[in-house]
Amino acid sequence: MPLDPDSSSPAPAPPHRDWFFPPAPPFLASSRTRTPRTPFPSTYRSSNPYSAYSLADRHPPPTPRSRSRSPHPPPEQQQQLPLPPSIPPSAPRRRDPRYAGVRREDVRTAASEQAAPPTSAPVHGRKLAASAIAPRWSGVLSAAVILLCLASLLRRNFSLHDQVYHLQEQLAVATAKLQACIVDPSLDTSSINLFYQDANSTTQNRSLKNLSLLISLSVLYAPLLILNLSDCLWLSWTFVADSGNHANAEGFGPKLVSVSISIGGMLVFAMMLGLVTDSISEKFDSLRKGRSEVIEQSHTLILGWSDKLGSLLNQIAIANESLGGGTIVVMAERDKEEMEADIAKMEFDLKGTAVICRSGSPLILADLKKVSVSKARAIVVLAEEGNADQSDARALRTVLSLTGVKEGLSGHIVVELSDLDNEVLVKLVGGDLVETVVAHDVIGRLMIQCARQPGLAQIWEDILGFENCEFYIKRWPKLDGMRFEDVLISFPDAVPCGIKVASYGGKIILNPDDCYVLQEGDEVIVIAEDDDTYAPAPLPKVRRGYLPKDFVVPKSPERILFCGWRRDIEDMIMVLDAFLAPGSELWMFNDVPEVDRERKLIDGGLDFSRLDNITLVHREGNAVIRRHLESLPLESFDSILILADESVEDSAIQADSRSLATLLLIRDIQAKRLPYKESLVSHVSRGTFSEGSWIGEMQQASDKSVIISEILDPRTKNLLSMSKISDYVLSNELVSMALAMVAEDRQINNVLEELFAEQGNEMQIRPSDLYLREEEELNFFEVILRARQRKEIVIGYRLEAAERAIINPTHKVSRRRWSPKDVFVVISEKD
């Protein structure tokens, strides 16, 4: 009895009847064309050996379904069928009329496919695809290789035939020429040449034929490649991208080709990975080695590297502290990591200023653009160590490179030079953009001033650096129409010392007349702590008073000793001749032979006929050998200048060691020759020095004569400051301070040039009895007005018991009682 799906209560099935199962989803279409089959899920399999046959008999043939419907009916539409009982072997088999069109072979194939694991279908599909494509592209590749080989052989054969024929023709022509010349030398060979030209044209025609043959083969071969290229490329890409795809290849040829392509893919990916790694490494190397571009503006650019760099960075950092810090870019022909390591070893605080290092040459425009040279507010060119002429020549080329920047420069250029003779050439090339600082000339003049006035070196160190007070130039409209004498007492936190006159094209005038009236556009030059710490105030009530006496310091002949040989020593001699009184002597003690000194001085530009006030006395010897120094009358010199010798000035430590040895030997010889007085050294603590007696003797000798030592390394000054046996000029640090001041404000260079010049104004130290009487009480403003009667500007003072001078004192209206041993620091005209 057939099962009626419409009956509400179906009758129980007989025990020998086959059971029905719900229809399964259809199989996916295979790559080969076959009759659609109905898949049977593995969950429908039965242990009954007749289940496959009975299913084939009872299930209806598949009907096409719409894509919108699911292959499985909903659970509520499926029939709830009872579990089939065991079917005896002898039970008759009945076919369901709904499955009349289904063949047994198809059912068995579907059952066998359902018995396989689920992953066998994709693998079988890939095998079918590979087996279908592999013979096609392998045959195409074989045909292409064969055609290419045949075409190559054919072309080679034609080429060899052409070469043989061409050589035969040349041989025939040459033989004909030779025979013609032997028979009749005067015979015209134009016909032979014509024949030779015909042969060449024939050869060219054959070459064109060979070329046309190759083009024809290429045209025939191209469609074959184009038609099969896409499939081959895609299959090759699958082998390259996933090396496991060649596992399905069948046959030796396809396997060999697939393995070769997979290995090539590995190499390609390795090359790509290497290129990416190299590009990233190169980028990081460029950042680490300082080859990347600096994105900054309004920064200070320093070109070059020298011993002065540390002090220069420190001074610029102090100047930028009030602004919250700035940016300094250093470019030199050194490795970036080495520069950063050397800067990190310097013992100073940058105070919020960032220092960026870059490797490059200032002579190359590309390197200059890399550090944003056109956006820098100041460019400092440091002098190289070594030969002065070579250093200045390189500085000149650097200025030429800077002036050649297409974008132009927004800041000025500060150039450090080694020789004064090269200053004119650098200014000629740079024009208005360049400010020069001649290091040796500045230090030489400063040493001469300090030798004549002990204690002046410390004052210059305070004024040139940004740590204390320095020069500033600013316009104050409220001061227009005021006399300079009143301007002097208008600033409670600054000391005016000059005027920048607008009507004279911005000319700097230090120590002007009291009757000068400020005009519109004039600017006031002051000494202040910072540019934002001072401002004019209402005039205070000050008593002018009168000088105690009209005292003029007489000039007397002096005896001065130079120990060592400096490169610009001839310039120092000319400056010293202008300062000293007639009848003075200059002793020169060094290891340069006396016969060579005059020649060197003349070559340096010294004119002996222009020396009016001094007489040169030459002595030859080594300044670090005691017996050589003992031959000199060391106790009779008013001033002794220990110069950094030219032979060791490239090494700061070696030059300072030599200067210290000379200083100690001279002080010891002086102490032995001068009478020793216990009262003069009673203040020396013997607990501080193990040998307090010799320190006291040297300090007593220092009261009799002044010794100025040129020091290159800032660390050496601590030894001299502690012993107090000599004054010193820290040459490299003072030059760095001057460079930093000019870099911050280029107008300051004109002020420094006048203070260091042979004519004009200079800084001097005056005793207090020139301005006030004993036990007289005056404030600082009253002292300033007293000094104006001598046409001097008082900028500070040093008390009797103090070690350092005070520049620009704070409480200028406070009265105090001055001691006769107090001294004042003034700016006055040179005597």
TAFEN-V388072 format. One record per pair of residues at least 6 apart in sequence whose C-alpha atoms are under 6 Angstrom apart, sorted by the first residue. I is the first residue (numbers start at 0). GAP is how many residues later the second one is. Records with the same first field share a line. If there is no record, write none. Layout:
BEGIN
I = GAP ; GAP
END
This chain:
BEGIN
15 = 75
18 = 65
23 = 16
24 = 46
25 = 12 ; 13
26 = 11 ; 12
38 = 71
55 = 51
56 = 38 ; 39 ; 42
57 = 38 ; 41
58 = 40
59 = 38 ; 39
60 = 38
126 = 121
238 = 6 ; 23
239 = 22 ; 25
242 = 19
245 = 12
248 = 6
285 = 6
288 = 47
289 = 46 ; 68 ; 69
292 = 77
293 = 76 ; 77
296 = 78 ; 79
297 = 77 ; 78 ; 79
298 = 28 ; 29 ; 77 ; 78
299 = 28 ; 76 ; 78
300 = 27 ; 28 ; 78
301 = 28 ; 77 ; 78
302 = 28 ; 78
303 = 28 ; 78
304 = 27
307 = 424 ; 428
310 = 422 ; 425
311 = 424
315 = 424
316 = 33 ; 36
318 = 147
319 = 6
320 = 30
324 = 27 ; 28
325 = 27
326 = 26 ; 27
327 = 27
328 = 26 ; 27 ; 28
329 = 27
330 = 26 ; 27 ; 28
331 = 27 ; 28
332 = 26 ; 27 ; 28
333 = 25
334 = 24
335 = 21 ; 22 ; 23
359 = 7
361 = 36
362 = 35 ; 38
373 = 34 ; 35 ; 36
374 = 35
375 = 35
376 = 34
377 = 33 ; 34 ; 365
378 = 34
379 = 33 ; 34 ; 35
380 = 34
381 = 34
382 = 8 ; 33
383 = 7
387 = 30
391 = 25
395 = 30
411 = 21
412 = 20 ; 21
413 = 20 ; 21 ; 22
414 = 21
415 = 20 ; 21 ; 22
416 = 21
417 = 20 ; 21
438 = 296
442 = 288
443 = 128
449 = 6 ; 7
450 = 188
461 = 6
462 = 6 ; 7
463 = 273
464 = 272
467 = 61
468 = 59 ; 60
469 = 57 ; 58
470 = 55 ; 56
471 = 53 ; 54
472 = 51 ; 52
473 = 49 ; 50
474 = 48
479 = 38 ; 39
480 = 36 ; 37
481 = 35 ; 36
482 = 32 ; 33 ; 34
483 = 30 ; 32
484 = 29
487 = 8
489 = 46 ; 47 ; 49
490 = 45
492 = 41
493 = 33 ; 34
494 = 31 ; 32
495 = 29 ; 30
496 = 14 ; 28 ; 29
497 = 11 ; 12 ; 13 ; 27
498 = 10 ; 24 ; 25 ; 26
499 = 6 ; 7 ; 8 ; 22 ; 23
500 = 6 ; 21
501 = 19 ; 20
543 = 238 ; 241
546 = 224
547 = 225
554 = 26
555 = 25
556 = 24 ; 26 ; 27
557 = 26
558 = 25 ; 26 ; 78 ; 79
559 = 26 ; 77 ; 78 ; 79 ; 80
560 = 25 ; 26 ; 79
561 = 26 ; 79
562 = 26 ; 27 ; 79
563 = 26 ; 79 ; 81
564 = 80 ; 81
565 = 79 ; 80
569 = 31 ; 36
576 = 36 ; 37
580 = 32
581 = 31
582 = 30 ; 31
583 = 30
584 = 29 ; 30
585 = 29 ; 30
586 = 30 ; 31
587 = 30
588 = 30 ; 31
589 = 30 ; 31
590 = 29 ; 30 ; 31
620 = 7
622 = 39
623 = 38
634 = 35
637 = 67
638 = 66 ; 67 ; 68
639 = 67
640 = 66 ; 67
641 = 67
642 = 67
643 = 11 ; 66
647 = 7
648 = 6
651 = 60 ; 61
655 = 55
666 = 31
670 = 26 ; 27 ; 30
680 = 15
685 = 6
698 = 26
701 = 23
706 = 19
707 = 19 ; 20
708 = 19
709 = 18 ; 19
710 = 18 ; 19
711 = 18 ; 19 ; 20
741 = 6 ; 7
754 = 6 ; 7
759 = 69
760 = 67 ; 68 ; 69
761 = 65 ; 66
762 = 63 ; 64
763 = 61 ; 62
764 = 59 ; 60
765 = 57 ; 58
766 = 56
767 = 52 ; 54 ; 55
768 = 51
770 = 15
774 = 42
775 = 41
776 = 38 ; 39 ; 40
777 = 37 ; 38
778 = 34 ; 35 ; 36
779 = 32
780 = 31
783 = 10
791 = 35 ; 36
792 = 33 ; 34
793 = 31 ; 32
794 = 12 ; 13 ; 30 ; 31
795 = 10 ; 11 ; 12 ; 28 ; 29
796 = 8 ; 9 ; 26 ; 27 ; 28
797 = 7 ; 24 ; 25
798 = 23
799 = 21 ; 22
END
